[in-house]
Amino acid sequence: MKISADTVRHVAKLARLAVSEEEAARLAPQLSDIIGYADELQAVDLADVPPTSHPFALVNVLREDEPRPSLPRERALANAPDTDGEQVRVPAVLEG
Amino acid sequence: MAVHTVKQIMESLRRRESKPSEWAEASLARIRALDERIGAFLHVDEAGALEAARRLDGETPNHPLFGIPYALKDNLCTEGIPTTAASRILEGYVPPYSATVADKLRQAGGVLVGKTNLDEFAMGSSTENSAYKKTRNPYNPACVPGGSSGGSAAAVAAGMVPYALGSDTGGSIRQPASFCGVVGLKPTYGRVSRYGLIAFASSLDQIGPFTRTAEDAAYVLQAISGHDPLDSTSAPEPVDDFVSGLDRGVKGLRIGVVRDLSQEGLDPEVGRLVEAAIATLEGAGAEVVEVSLPHMHYAVATYYLIAPAEASSNLARYDGVRYGKRVSGDSLIDMYERTRSEGFGIEVKRRIMIGTYALSSGYYDAYYLRAQKMRTLIREDYQKAFETCDVIATPTAPTPAFRLGEKVDDPLQMYLNDIYTIPANLAGLPGISVPCGLTEAGLPVGLQLVGRAFDEKTLLAAAHAYEQLRGFEMPLPGVEQ
């Protein structure tokens, strides 16, 4: 599969990455190489093979949802780039 | 300055011949003397290490790792100590909690001296993808230490610490151990809690030790293993006594060897050293049997779809909101994009994009789903192989350490260096790399043994037996010249 600079820009947008023209031009052949290498999987008949998402078959275990001590607010906020002292602050999400 | 094993320090402390603070000082002195040239550490906590060690000076050793200095790969969270995953996006991040492994080692009386360099977010095979510094191979400073846990491997190889922890997603413990002439163990998936390990690919990541000997690896694995309610994927399996079985030898051990590895770009010198190591084990009573892993050839392609897919999801959390770097923008989305574009290095972007592509509408079935199906076949190959053997022996890496800069512009060639280590991650199996000699050029080569799930005991005993049989001590690298 050949990956164009346009595809690189589209995928970057999906991944919330801004790539420059120069980066897109450099990444397109590299991603083509890597995806091209992965294309060898297309030649194998895998129709009846179940997928593996995890090495061992673990099942979900539920526990009671009981309140427990957690990080105090000031420590949870200590690494945030911007806060009002009580919550993290971000640019406006909704217009007007 | 003499270099010591975990076992030697443990015995010295138990005999009251030395104190924890003396070992911490010796470790810090060696880091000061050598690390400017090696570049193994991103952060050295001199004050914290000395304070912790002095507190232990008055206590009685109550754990094998009591009073022994160690280092952690910088993708393991440490409360109050900077943790960056070698990424600009986490520059200045100080975790409010510690990884379970860090807590366990602290409770055992371990003395943390610092955090080691890695490829950014553990994505790489040379440690050259660190946003902060290059790490050099102690055996040849023109060569890489391997990766992604290159800092931990180099720190142990150069004798700066007797042991260090790393993480292994596709070979990131075993390959740098091979390149740096030390022992590296990737435990079974689920053996060690991943709580507090900065996630790369959650179905593959596993934490494990770098040490000078297999026996030391057994002590460290013992201390960090076990189920953890804070990691739902940690296994509720009983933890074996890894140390007690070390001396059982290899008589009757069935070693599986895979034919036709040479087609996977194997360096002939590496091949000869590994064959000689297997012959040594055979000479001591092990039985060599031929096994077939017919889908091993597809492991790299499978891995480089599954790991980036999981990474693209795991790294979505770096958005400049709750922690880490933020670059302001005109809108929330603009802020996300600027933050992530400036915060991530090129390899991380490359992998996020491969993963996003493999998961995106129209390509999911062709790439991600096919890779998951191939993962099933690779697991089944091992199940079948372990019907006739107890461990599988291969080289750890197809080549010795390569030169800095040699593969940075060719990501696919870099990925192919992981051909022998990746299959064990896909199948969740434990693997160990043990040094089996030096090339003509003086670079270390590792023998890899892969075992059944939760059978680290057999791997450690075989590696320990090999160390007794191999007839040489790994020479210390010439870092002091």
Chai-1 contact restraints between the chains, C-beta under 6 A:
chainA,res_idxA,chainB,res_idxB,connection_type,confidence,min_distance_angstrom,max_distance_angstrom,comment,restraint_id
A,V11,B,M353,contact,1.0,0.0,6.0,A-B,restraint_1
A,V11,B,T356,contact,1.0,0.0,6.0,A-B,restraint_2
A,V11,B,Y357,contact,1.0,0.0,6.0,A-B,restraint_3
A,L14,B,T356,contact,1.0,0.0,6.0,A-B,restraint_4
A,A15,B,I352,contact,1.0,0.0,6.0,A-B,restraint_5
A,A15,B,T356,contact,1.0,0.0,6.0,A-B,restraint_6
A,R16,B,Y336,contact,1.0,0.0,6.0,A-B,restraint_7
A,R16,B,E337,contact,1.0,0.0,6.0,A-B,restraint_8
A,R16,B,R340,contact,1.0,0.0,6.0,A-B,restraint_9
A,L17,B,R340,contact,1.0,0.0,6.0,A-B,restraint_10
A,L17,B,S341,contact,1.0,0.0,6.0,A-B,restraint_11
A,L17,B,K349,contact,1.0,0.0,6.0,A-B,restraint_12
A,A18,B,E337,contact,1.0,0.0,6.0,A-B,restraint_13
A,A18,B,S341,contact,1.0,0.0,6.0,A-B,restraint_14
A,Q30,B,P411,contact,1.0,0.0,6.0,A-B,restraint_15
A,D33,B,L412,contact,1.0,0.0,6.0,A-B,restraint_16
A,I34,B,I354,contact,1.0,0.0,6.0,A-B,restraint_17
A,I34,B,L412,contact,1.0,0.0,6.0,A-B,restraint_18
A,Y37,B,A301,contact,1.0,0.0,6.0,A-B,restraint_19
A,Y37,B,L412,contact,1.0,0.0,6.0,A-B,restraint_20
A,A38,B,A301,contact,1.0,0.0,6.0,A-B,restraint_21
A,A38,B,L305,contact,1.0,0.0,6.0,A-B,restraint_22
A,E40,B,A301,contact,1.0,0.0,6.0,A-B,restraint_23
A,L41,B,A301,contact,1.0,0.0,6.0,A-B,restraint_24
A,L41,B,R370,contact,1.0,0.0,6.0,A-B,restraint_25
A,L41,B,M374,contact,1.0,0.0,6.0,A-B,restraint_26
A,L46,B,R370,contact,1.0,0.0,6.0,A-B,restraint_27
A,L46,B,K373,contact,1.0,0.0,6.0,A-B,restraint_28
A,V49,B,K373,contact,1.0,0.0,6.0,A-B,restraint_29
A,V49,B,T376,contact,1.0,0.0,6.0,A-B,restraint_30
A,P50,B,T376,contact,1.0,0.0,6.0,A-B,restraint_31
A,P51,B,L369,contact,1.0,0.0,6.0,A-B,restraint_32
A,P51,B,Q372,contact,1.0,0.0,6.0,A-B,restraint_33
A,P51,B,K373,contact,1.0,0.0,6.0,A-B,restraint_34
A,T52,B,Q372,contact,1.0,0.0,6.0,A-B,restraint_35
A,T52,B,R375,contact,1.0,0.0,6.0,A-B,restraint_36
A,T52,B,T376,contact,1.0,0.0,6.0,A-B,restraint_37
A,H54,B,S203,contact,1.0,0.0,6.0,A-B,restraint_38
A,P55,B,Y189,contact,1.0,0.0,6.0,A-B,restraint_39
A,P55,B,G428,contact,1.0,0.0,6.0,A-B,restraint_40
A,F56,B,G428,contact,1.0,0.0,6.0,A-B,restraint_41
A,L71,B,P96,contact,1.0,0.0,6.0,A-B,restraint_42
A,R75,B,P96,contact,1.0,0.0,6.0,A-B,restraint_43
A,N79,B,Y93,contact,1.0,0.0,6.0,A-B,restraint_44
A,N79,B,Y323,contact,1.0,0.0,6.0,A-B,restraint_45
A,A80,B,R322,contact,1.0,0.0,6.0,A-B,restraint_46
A,P81,B,R326,contact,1.0,0.0,6.0,A-B,restraint_47
A,V88,B,V321,contact,1.0,0.0,6.0,A-B,restraint_48
A,V88,B,R322,contact,1.0,0.0,6.0,A-B,restraint_49
A,V90,B,V321,contact,1.0,0.0,6.0,A-B,restraint_50
A,V90,B,L332,contact,1.0,0.0,6.0,A-B,restraint_51
A,P91,B,S331,contact,1.0,0.0,6.0,A-B,restraint_52
A,P91,B,L332,contact,1.0,0.0,6.0,A-B,restraint_53
A,P91,B,M335,contact,1.0,0.0,6.0,A-B,restraint_54
A,V93,B,L332,contact,1.0,0.0,6.0,A-B,restraint_55
